[in-house]
Amino acid sequence: MATINTIKLKRSNVADDEPTTAQLVSGELAMNTRDGKIFMRKYIDGTNGNDTIIDIVGDAAASEHSHTGATADDVIAMAIALG
């Protein structure tokens, strides 16, 4: 049988818990399994390390955004691809 690799994201099961920039590297994903949220450390060009943590699905779904971001379907597809 082939070897199966499991990829585990950093995660929390505490309500309203969000990762900090000290806990994630740029582009790294984390999830809150209690709230069903996925977060990413976003690199902000020219800010001398002042990166931010974004809620991938929540930020993309917010009505005040005029750009197209990741949808819930995109996030689900990524999770399936990662295993």
C-alpha positions as CSV (number, residue, x, y, z in Angstrom):
1,M,0.0,0.0,0.0
2,A,1.2,3.5,-0.8
3,T,2.3,5.8,2.0
4,I,-0.3,8.4,2.9
5,N,0.9,11.8,4.1
6,T,-1.3,13.9,6.4
7,I,-0.9,17.6,6.3
8,K,-2.1,19.4,9.4
9,L,-2.5,23.1,9.6
10,K,-2.0,25.0,12.8
11,R,-5.3,25.0,14.5
12,S,-7.3,26.1,17.6
13,N,-10.6,24.8,19.0
14,V,-11.1,27.9,21.2
15,A,-14.0,30.2,20.2
16,D,-12.9,33.5,18.6
17,D,-9.2,32.5,18.7
18,E,-7.1,34.0,15.9
19,P,-3.4,33.4,15.2
20,T,-0.9,36.3,15.5
21,T,1.9,37.2,13.1
22,A,4.4,35.7,15.6
23,Q,2.7,32.3,15.1
24,L,2.6,32.2,11.3
25,V,5.1,32.8,8.5
26,S,4.1,34.8,5.5
27,G,1.5,32.7,3.4
28,E,1.1,30.1,6.1
29,L,-2.5,28.9,6.8
30,A,-4.2,28.2,10.2
31,M,-7.7,27.4,11.1
32,N,-10.1,27.7,14.0
33,T,-12.1,24.4,14.1
34,R,-14.7,25.8,16.6
35,D,-15.6,28.9,14.4
36,G,-14.9,27.3,11.0
37,K,-12.5,30.1,10.0
38,I,-9.3,29.9,8.0
39,F,-6.6,32.5,8.4
40,M,-3.4,33.4,6.5
41,R,-0.5,35.7,7.3
42,K,-0.6,38.3,4.5
43,Y,2.6,40.0,3.4
44,I,2.2,43.7,3.0
45,D,4.7,45.1,0.5
46,G,6.9,48.0,1.8
47,T,5.7,47.8,5.5
48,N,9.0,46.6,7.1
49,G,7.5,43.5,8.5
50,N,4.1,44.9,9.4
51,D,2.3,41.9,7.9
52,T,-1.3,41.1,9.0
53,I,-3.5,38.1,9.6
54,I,-6.5,37.9,7.4
55,D,-9.7,35.7,7.6
56,I,-9.5,34.3,4.0
57,V,-13.3,33.5,3.6
58,G,-14.7,36.3,5.8
59,D,-12.6,39.0,4.2
60,A,-13.4,37.9,0.7
61,A,-17.1,37.7,1.4
62,A,-17.3,41.1,3.1
63,S,-19.4,43.5,1.0
64,E,-17.1,46.5,1.3
65,H,-14.4,44.7,-0.8
66,S,-14.4,45.7,-4.5
67,H,-12.0,42.9,-5.5
68,T,-12.6,39.2,-6.1
69,G,-11.0,37.1,-3.3
70,A,-11.1,33.4,-2.4
71,T,-14.6,32.0,-2.1
72,A,-15.7,29.2,0.2
73,D,-15.5,26.9,-2.8
74,D,-11.9,27.9,-3.4
75,V,-11.0,27.2,0.3
76,I,-12.7,23.8,0.2
77,A,-10.9,22.9,-3.0
78,M,-7.6,23.9,-1.4
79,A,-8.3,21.8,1.7
80,I,-9.2,18.8,-0.5
81,A,-6.0,19.2,-2.5
82,L,-3.9,19.4,0.6
83,G,-5.5,16.2,1.9
